[in-house]
Amino acid sequence: MSTAMILSINYAIQRLTIFYGIPIFFLGVIGAILNLLVFLTSRTFREKSCVFYLIVISILDLIRLFTSTLPNIVSWGFGIDWTRTSLAFCKIKVFIFTICALGSITCLCLAIIDQYFATCFRTQWQKWCDLKIAYRLTSCFLILWFLHGIPYFIFYDHIISPVTNETICQITNTLFIQYHTYGYFVILTNILPLITVIIGLLAYRNSRQLIRRKMPVVRREFDKQLTTMVFIQIFVYCLTFLPYTIQSMCSLLIQNNDMIFQMKMKLLSIITIYLAILNYTVGI
C-alpha cells in the first residue's frame, strides 16, 4: 500500500512538472525578456530610476530561472538531480539563488519606494528619484546579499537522507537552519515585502492625486501607469510566494521520517514553487 502511494505521488510530481512546470518556466523566461526589451529600448523608460530597478529584477529573475528552476524541473520531471551528483553544483545553486531572490525582492521594494517619492507632493523627497542613487543602492544591496550568501555556500552539504537513504543537498548546521527558517523566510522574503505593500498603497494614492499638480500631462500619466504596474507586481509577489514560505517553514520545523509524509510534503512543496514561479510570468 505504501509503495503504491509513493509511486502515485512520484507520478503526480512528474506529470505536474512536465505539463505545468515546463510551460510556466518558458512563460517566465519570455516575460522577463519582454520586460527587458521594453525597458531597454525606450528612452523614456531608461531615464527613470524606478525602471532601472525593474531592469535589475528582470535580469535576476532570468538568472534564477536558469540556475534554480530549470535544474528543479530536470530533477522532478526526468529524475536527473545534479545537486546529488555534484557537491559544487549543490552549493553554487543555493548561493546564486539566495543572491538573486533577495536582490529581486530588494529592487522590487526600492522600486515602489522610488515611486512613492516620485508621486509625493514634497519636492525634496522627489530628489531621491535619481539614477545615481538607484545605481548606488542596487550595488550596495547586491554586495550585501553576496556576503549573505556565503554561509549558504558553506553550510549546504551532501548528507544521507534518513528516510530514503539517498544523498541529498541540505543545510548541515542547526543554528543556520533556524536563521533560514525565521530570518530568511519570515523576515527577508515576506515581512519586508508586506510592509512595502503599505508604501505601495500610499504611492498609488499619490498617483491618483497627480492631477492636482502642475506638471506635463504625459509625465503625470506615465507616473500613474508606472506606479500601478509596480504596485501590482509587489502585490502578486506577496500573493504567490506566501504559500511557498509557509510550506517551506513547515518542512523545516516538522520532523517526521515517515516516507509517505515526506513524499506528500515534497508534492506540496513543488505545487507551491510552481505557484511562486507565476510571479515571473506577470509582465510589467
N, C-alpha and C positions, 0 to 999 in steps of 0.2 A: 504493500500500500504506500509506504513512504517513498520507495524507489519510483513508483508510478507518479507520485505527486511531484517529486524532484524533476523527473523527465518532463512533466507537463509544464512546470514553471520555466525550465530551460527553453522549451519550445516556444512558450509565450514571449520570453525575452528575445529570442532570435527573430520571431515574426515581427514583434514590435519594432525592433531595430531596423529590419530590412524595409518594412512598409511605412514606417513613420519616421524613424531616426534619420535615415539617409535623405529622404526628401527635405526634412527640416534643416539638415546640415547644408544642403545646396541652397535652400532659400536664404539661410543665414549668410552664406558667402555672397550670394547675389545682392542681398540687401546692403551689406557692408560696402561692397564695391560700388553700388549705385550711389550710396551716400557720399563716398569719396569723389566720384565723378562730378556730382552736383556741386559739392563744396569747393573743389579744386578748380573747376572750370569757370566758375562765376566770380568775377572781380568783386561784386557787391558782397558776396559771402565771405571771401578771403579777408576782407578788411575788418571783419567783426571778430572780437576776441572770443565771444561765445561759440562761434563757428569753429575756431581753432580747437577748442575743447572737444567739439563733436568730431572733428577730423581725427584727433588722437584716439577717441573712443572707437571709431570705426577701424583704425589700424590695430589697436589692441584686441578688439573682438575677432578680427581676422586671424591674428596670431593664436588666440585662444582656441578658435575653431579647429585650426590645423594641428596644433600641438597637443590638445586635450580631447576635444570632441571626436575628431577623426580616429585617433587610436582607440577610444572607447567603443566607437561603432564597429571597428575591425574586431575588437575583442568580444563584444557581446553578440554581434551578428555572425561572425565567422570563426570564433574560437581562437583567434591569434592575439595573445596578450603579450605585447613587447615589454611590459613592466615586470613580468615574471622571468623573462629570459635575459634581461639586461638590467643590472642594478643602476648603471649610469643613466639609462633612459627613465627608470623609475624616479630617480632624484631630479633629473632635469625637467621632466614633465611637470612635476608638482611645483618646482621652483619657478618655471615660466608661467604656470597657471596662476599662482598667487600674485605675481607681479602684475600680470595683465588684468586679472579680476579686480584687484584693489585699485590699479591705475584707472581702469574704466569707470569704476564706481566713483572715484575721487573726481575725475574730469566731469562726470555727469552732475555731481553735486556743485562743482565750480561753475558749470555752465548755467545752472538755474540761479545760483547766487549772482553771477555776472548779469543775467537778465533782470534780476531784481534791482541791481544798481542802475542798469541801463534805463529802466522804466520808472525809476524813483524821481520824485519832484525836486529833490535836493541836488543842486549842481555839483557840489563837492563829492557826492557819492558817485555820480556819473563818471567822474575822472578815473575811478577804479576799473572801468571797462576799457582796458588798454592792452594792446597786443604784447607789449614788452612785459607787462605784469603777468599776462597769461603764460608767456614763454618761461618766465622765472618760476612761477608757481608749479607749472607742469613738470619742469626739470627737477625741482626740489622734491616733489612728491614721488616722482619715479625713482629718484635716488633713494628716498626713504623706503619705498616698497621693495627695492632691490636688496637693501640691507635687511629688511624684514623677512625676505625670502630665504636668507642664508640658513637660519635654523631649520627650515623645511628641508633644505638640501642635506643638512647634517643628520636630522633625526628620522627621516624616512629611510627604511631599510627593508631588506628581504627577511621575512620570518616564515615559519611553518604554521599554517592555519591549524588550530586545534580541532576545527570542525571538519575540514576537507583533507587535512594532511598534505596540502599543496602549498607551494611557495607563493606568497602574496607580498605586495608593496604596501607598507603600513608604518605609521609613527611608532617608534620604539621607546620613547621617553614619556613616562606617566604624567609628569608636570606639564609637558608641552601639549599633551592631549587635552588637558584641562584648559590651557590657553586657547587651543584650536577650537574647542567647543564654545567657550564663553566669550573670549576676546575676539576671535576671528569671525565666527558665525553670528554671534549675537550683536556685538557692538559694531564692528567694522562693516559687515555686509548687510546689516538690517537696520539697526537703530539709527545710524548716521543718515542713510537714505530716507528713512521715515521722517526724521527731523527736517530734512531738506524739502520734503513734500510740503511742509508748512510754509517754507520760504517760497516754494513754487506757487502756492495759493496766493501769497502776497504779491508776487510778481505778476501773476495772472490778473489780480485785481487792479494793479497799477496799469497794466496794458489796456484794460477796459476804460481807463480814465485818461488815456493819452490824448483823446480828442480835445481835452481842455487846454492842452499845452500848445504854445505857438511853435510849431515845427513843421517841416515839409510833410505833405500827405504821404509820399512814398516811404519816407523813413518811418513815419508813425505806423503805417500798415505793416512794414517789414518787421518792426519790433514786436508788434502784436502777434504776427504769424510765428516768429521765432520763439517767443515766449510760450505760445500754445504748444508748439512742437516739442520743446524741451520738457515742459510740464507733463505732457502725455508720455514721453519717453521714461521719465523717472517714475511715473505712476505705474506704467506697465512693468518696469523693473521690479518694483516692490511687490506687485501682484503675482508675478511669475516666479520670483526667487524665494518667496516666503515658504511655500510648501517644501522646496528642496532643503531649506535651512532647518525646518522642523524635523524632517525625516533624518537628516544627517546628524543632528543633535541626539535624536532618539537612538540611532545606531551606535553612537559613541558612548552613550550613557547606559543603555540596556545591555547587560552582559548575559547572553543566552547562547549556549553552544549547540542547541538543537538545530540539526541540519535543515529541516523544513522551515523553521522560523527564520534562519539566516537567508534561505532562498527567497522567502516572501519579502524580507526586508530589502534584498537586492532588487527584486522586481519593483517594489515601491520606489526605491532609490532611482532606478532607471526611468520610471514614469515621471518623477519629479524633475529629473535632469532634463528630459526632453521638453517638459513644460517650461523650464527655465530658458532653454535654447530659443523658445518662441520670442524672447526679448530681442534676439539678434535679427529676427525677420521683420521687426517693425521698422519700416522705413521712416527716417526722419524727414 
